[in-house]
Amino acid sequence: MSVQTASRLGTTAGAPLPGPGVLLVSLTTLSALLFCGAVSAVMLALLLAAWLVRFSSTRLLTG
């Protein structure tokens, strides 16, 4: 058996196919990242809206 064949057998035996657990973990991670991004976007929008309301009300009061 040559070295090339042995190394090829070693790589195929050492790399198992991803099972349903790996897929579940990646999906969970992706959904958690999307959820955090959505929460950040909503909080940023609320901050911007509050700043705009405050800015417009002070502009109206000062004339």
FENSULMO-V742911 format. One record per residue. N is the residue number from 0. PSI is psi in radians with two decimals (999 if undefined). Layout:
BEGIN
n:N psi:PSI
n:N psi:PSI
END
This chain:
BEGIN
n:0 psi:2.23
n:1 psi:2.96
n:2 psi:-0.63
n:3 psi:-0.74
n:4 psi:-0.68
n:5 psi:-0.72
n:6 psi:-0.62
n:7 psi:-0.70
n:8 psi:-0.62
n:9 psi:-0.67
n:10 psi:-0.65
n:11 psi:-0.59
n:12 psi:-0.51
n:13 psi:-0.19
n:14 psi:1.60
n:15 psi:2.69
n:16 psi:2.50
n:17 psi:2.24
n:18 psi:-3.01
n:19 psi:-0.44
n:20 psi:-0.72
n:21 psi:-0.72
n:22 psi:-0.70
n:23 psi:-0.73
n:24 psi:-0.73
n:25 psi:-0.66
n:26 psi:-0.69
n:27 psi:-0.75
n:28 psi:-0.75
n:29 psi:-0.75
n:30 psi:-0.60
n:31 psi:-0.72
n:32 psi:-0.72
n:33 psi:-0.69
n:34 psi:-0.77
n:35 psi:-0.68
n:36 psi:-0.70
n:37 psi:-0.73
n:38 psi:-0.72
n:39 psi:-0.71
n:40 psi:-0.71
n:41 psi:-0.75
n:42 psi:-0.68
n:43 psi:-0.69
n:44 psi:-0.69
n:45 psi:-0.72
n:46 psi:-0.75
n:47 psi:-0.72
n:48 psi:-0.74
n:49 psi:-0.69
n:50 psi:-0.71
n:51 psi:-0.71
n:52 psi:-0.77
n:53 psi:-0.72
n:54 psi:-0.76
n:55 psi:-0.61
n:56 psi:-0.64
n:57 psi:-0.57
n:58 psi:-0.65
n:59 psi:-0.64
n:60 psi:-0.67
n:61 psi:-0.30
n:62 psi:999
END
